[in-house]
Amino acid sequence: MSTDAPADPSRRPFAGSANPRAGRGESPLPTAAAAYWEAAAASFDEEPDHGLRDPAVRAAWAARLRGWLLSGPAAVLDLGCGTGSLALLAAEQGHRVTGVDRSPRMIARARAKLAGREAAFLVGDAAEPPVGERRFDAVLVRHVLWALPDARAALRRWAGLLAPGGRLVLVEGRWGEAEPIGVSAAELTSLVAPLAAWTRVESLVDDPVLWGKEVTDERYALLAEVPGRDGAVADAPLASPSG
Ligand SMILES: C[S@@+](CC[C@H](N)C(=O)[O-])C[C@H]1O[C@@H](n2cnc3c(N)ncnc32)[C@H](O)[C@@H]1O
């Protein structure tokens, strides 16, 4: 992730492994941060890993996504979908995508980006997605969980949105060197493991093409599968290229 988040320490839910706003019923984002994403929507796609405009960057994310999502047309819920760049890749791979974001401007861009495709976009809270009783084969969340006030509750909710055998695909990191923000793979694994039949962390640091530059901070995807109805679980997938 690039410098795309406000430098607001109150938005560091994993700092000290606790978010002071968690559990107090407060808005998932302080007003200033929600306004930040609204303002950021117009230029969001200018970062290589956001807009995926460079064919090499786009191909690198497409290859990862292909490895992370189940084969065959799957129902994918993309939470905090932003301008829909990953949603578009998933749709291009034959999946039916539902995207949710709090920012109406982000959603407007996502709708335009996926116009004519089998995709739906909703303005709403990623922590409580407005999808009713629908269940999904995959819940995809990139660079959003770290900013939620109660990550544990959000993860429980997301696991409950999965069809038996469905998969969480969480792309996160700890960005920056001096004062890193975000969530480490170890922290996230400890939150997800109790919900999952298996978890697997794939490092994304050694693949500069994903980011359009060399990176040295922690970046990863965490995959997790919920048990099937009969308790059966598939094997953890093999790592994607360079993973
Ligand atoms: C760093 S961007 C990531 C966008 C997209 N997932 C991607 O990887 O390109 C974070 C996005 O999460 C959205 N967001 C942040 N908190 C949210 C919440 N509680 N509910 C829904 N969307 C949220 C923001 O509006 C923004 O579009």
PDBQT file of the ligand as one rigid body, heavy atoms in Angstrom, charges set to zero:
ROOT
HETATM    1  C1  LIG A 301      -6.653   1.476   1.078  1.00  0.00    +0.000 C 
HETATM    2  S1  LIG A 301      -8.228   1.536   0.316  1.00  0.00    +0.000 S 
HETATM    3  C2  LIG A 301      -8.319  -0.111  -0.392  1.00  0.00    +0.000 C 
HETATM    4  C3  LIG A 301      -9.289  -0.209  -1.543  1.00  0.00    +0.000 C 
HETATM    5  C4  LIG A 301      -9.326  -1.572  -2.213  1.00  0.00    +0.000 C 
HETATM    6  N1  LIG A 301      -9.592  -2.641  -1.261  1.00  0.00    +0.000 N 
HETATM    7  C5  LIG A 301      -8.026  -1.833  -2.928  1.00  0.00    +0.000 C 
HETATM    8  O1  LIG A 301      -7.247  -2.658  -2.444  1.00  0.00    +0.000 OA
HETATM    9  O2  LIG A 301      -7.779  -1.213  -3.978  1.00  0.00    +0.000 OA
HETATM   10  C6  LIG A 301      -9.319   1.427   1.696  1.00  0.00    +0.000 C 
HETATM   11  C7  LIG A 301     -10.797   1.435   1.281  1.00  0.00    +0.000 C 
HETATM   12  O3  LIG A 301     -11.564   0.985   2.391  1.00  0.00    +0.000 OA
HETATM   13  C8  LIG A 301     -12.710   1.800   2.508  1.00  0.00    +0.000 C 
HETATM   14  N2  LIG A 301     -13.135   1.695   3.906  1.00  0.00    +0.000 N 
HETATM   15  C9  LIG A 301     -12.461   2.038   5.015  1.00  0.00    +0.000 A 
HETATM   16  N3  LIG A 301     -13.174   1.725   6.115  1.00  0.00    +0.000 NA
HETATM   17  C10 LIG A 301     -14.323   1.161   5.679  1.00  0.00    +0.000 A 
HETATM   18  C11 LIG A 301     -15.468   0.615   6.326  1.00  0.00    +0.000 A 
HETATM   19  N4  LIG A 301     -15.589   0.587   7.639  1.00  0.00    +0.000 N 
HETATM   20  N5  LIG A 301     -16.446   0.104   5.559  1.00  0.00    +0.000 NA
HETATM   21  C12 LIG A 301     -16.360   0.118   4.210  1.00  0.00    +0.000 A 
HETATM   22  N6  LIG A 301     -15.309   0.632   3.539  1.00  0.00    +0.000 NA
HETATM   23  C13 LIG A 301     -14.298   1.130   4.270  1.00  0.00    +0.000 A 
HETATM   24  C14 LIG A 301     -12.271   3.166   2.071  1.00  0.00    +0.000 C 
HETATM   25  O4  LIG A 301     -13.373   3.964   1.671  1.00  0.00    +0.000 OA
HETATM   26  C15 LIG A 301     -11.339   2.800   0.909  1.00  0.00    +0.000 C 
HETATM   27  O5  LIG A 301     -12.058   2.705  -0.304  1.00  0.00    +0.000 OA
ENDROOT
TORSDOF 0
